[in-house]
Amino acid sequence: MMKKFSIFAAGLLSVAAIGAAIAHESENPAVKARTSIMQLYAFNLGTLGGMAKGETEYDAEAATRAANNLVVLTQIDQSAMWPAGSDNVSDPSTRALPAIWENFPDVAAKGQVMADAAVAMQAAARQDVEALKGAMGNLGGACSACHKAYRAPKD
């Protein structure tokens, strides 16, 4: 009986967590789109980071594929995904700080650094794990530079 209750309670908690996640999803299509882009960045960076940390075996084909994806993502025109008023003050589902719109040239410059680091990773990924590790620092630094300045911390 206790086991059935535990399974039932776990199921209720799962449903509640999914409901909370849905409740925090933005209704703004621009925020949804840029969140999707960020998830794609994270997915591909996870592939590369796992190899760089030795958590997964280096695979030149998989690393190159992930790096190619990052290059493509940095080439997408995201300007329509960042309308004024789509910050965390106006939309609690996003962590984008209002400072983004106060200093958009800096955001764009940081985006270019990310694009350049993705191209460097593209070249390094197909070489070997040491080259991948070397390029990972610049790529991670490019992400962090923008996130530290323009993204609110998690609650």
N, C-alpha and C positions, 0 to 999 in steps of 0.2 A: 504494500500500500504506500509506504513512504517513498519507494522508488518511483512509482507512478506520479506521486505528487511532485517530486523533484523534477521529473521530466516535464510535467505540466508547467511548473514554475519557470523552468528554463525556457520553455516555449513562449510563455507570456513575456518574459524579459526580452526575448529576441524580437517579438512583435512590437514591444514598446520601443526598443532601440531603432527598429526600422521606421516606426512612426515618427520618432524624434528626428531621424535623419531626413525624412521626407518633409517634415515641418520646417526644417532649417534650409531646405533647398529654395533658392531664389526663384521668383516668378519672372524676373527680368531676363529676357533671352540673351542679352549681352553678358550678364554675369554667368549664366549657364554655359555660354560658349567659352568664355575665358577660363572658367573652372575646368571645363573639358580639356582645353589646351594644356592647362597646368597638370592635369592627371596624366595626359600623354607624355609630357616632359618627365614626370615622376616615374612612370612605368619604364621608359627607356633609360633614364638615369639609374634606376634600380638594377637593370640588367648590367650596365657598365660598372656600377659601384660594387655589385656583388663579385664581379671578376677582379676588380681592383683590390678589394679587401680579402680575396682568396676564399670567399664564401661559396663561390661557384667556380668551376674550372674555366679557364680562359678558352674561349671559342671564337676564333677570328671571324667566322661567318656571322655569328650572333652579335658580336660586338660591332661589326661593321653595319649590320642591319639597324641596330639601335642608334648608332651614330648618324647614319643616313637619315633616320626618322627625325632625330633632333635637328639636323640641318634643315629639313623640310619644314618642321614646325617653326623654326626661327624665320623662315621666309614668308610665312602666312601674314597677310596684312591684317593686323589685329585692331586697327584704329576704331572700327565700329564696335569693338567689344569693351571699350573703355569710355563710355559716355559720362559726362559730368553728372554727379548725383548717384553714381552706382558704387559708392564707397560704403564702408562698414557703419557709418553714422546713419545713412539712408536705408541700408539693406543689411540687416544683421547676419545674413547668410554668407556674406563675403568678409574677408579679412583685409581687403584693400583699404588703405588709409586715405583720407582726404588729401594728404600731402602729394599724392600722385598728380592730381590736377593742378596743384600749385607750382609744380616743377616738372612739367611733362618733358621738357628738353633733356633733363637729367635721366628720366625714365627711358627715353628713347636711346640715349647714349649707353645706358646700362644694357639695353636690349641688343645694341650693336656689339657690345663686348661679349654677350652671350652667343650671338650669331658667329662671331669670330672664333670663340672657344669651341663651338660645335664643329666648325670646319676643321680646326686643329685636331679635334677628337676623331673626326672622320678619317684623317690621315693616320693617326696613331692606332686606331682600333684594329686596323688590318695588319699591323706590324707584329706586335707581340705584347705580352702582358705588361712588361716594363714601360713601353711607350704609352700604353693605355693608362697606367698609373700616373705617369708624368702629365698627361693631358687632363686627367681627372681633377687635379688641383685647380687648374684654371677654370674648368667648367663649373665645378662646385662653387668656386669663388665668385663667378659671375652670377650664379643663382642667389647666393647669399648676399651679395652687395645690394641687389634690388629688394630682397625680402627683408633685410635688416632695416632698410630705410623706408619701405613702403608697405609692409605687411604687418598687421597687428598680430601679436602672439596668440597662440591657442588659449582658450579659456582655461 
